[in-house]
Amino acid sequence: MSRLQIHSVHSPAPGPLAPCEPLLSSDDGAVIAAELAARGLSFERWPTNNELAEDADQEAILSAYASEIVRIQGQSRYPSVDAIRLGPDHPDRQALRLKFLAEHTHAEDEVRFFVEGQGLFCLHIGEEVLQVLCTRGDLIAVPAGTRHWFDMGAAPRFTALRFFENPEGWVAQFTGDSIASRFPLLDPLSCASAAGDATGPAAGLPPRPAAPAAR
């Protein structure tokens, strides 16, 4: 289930292994969309009726969601699209996960439509950190320059369509800020959300990488 948590950057003793009391927590799609819109981001929930085969490649994924692609591209300035699919047996899953766990920005918008599984976007906007657990059917658009990080979990399982104005502008620019290490990762939030408790702790999380230097 999709979920939004909003934290103050000054929350007392936040951490990946300890409860972190949010200022707001909701799994109501309308609330999530309104809170993100108030901060310049877009969030929508779309139906996803297409079941993908286990061996579906990028061409098959794009074909299955051709109508949704036309809809998004018809409303926006994103002429390029690709699909990413990661499962828990992917040989590079740990390296791919760690790559985006530190706070970074992109030179262009980050637009994702989740058609399977889930992923956690964490957005550092002013004095707040917004954690958005995106699940199947969620479309999120993060404006260029927004400080954020992303977690796919220890055993990733998600498929998403990625939309670009210019794919070269999607290279991560790391801020060097260690803020991401102070907030929960996907796995505890996902388990807590499933249990109806947005702030429960979890164990067995990997060590966070040091924040890369800004560049």
Secondary structure, DSSP 4 states (H G I P E B T S, - for coil): --EEEEEETT-SS-BTTB----SEEE--HHHHHHHHHTTT-EEEE----PPPPTT--HHHHHHHTHHHHHHHHHHSS--EEEEEEE-TT-TTHHHHHHHTSS-EE-SS-EEEEEEEEEEEEEEEETTEEEEEEEETTEEEEE-TT-EEEEE--SS--EEEEEEES-GGGG--EE----GGGGS--HHHHHHHHHHT-TT-----PPPPPPPPPP-
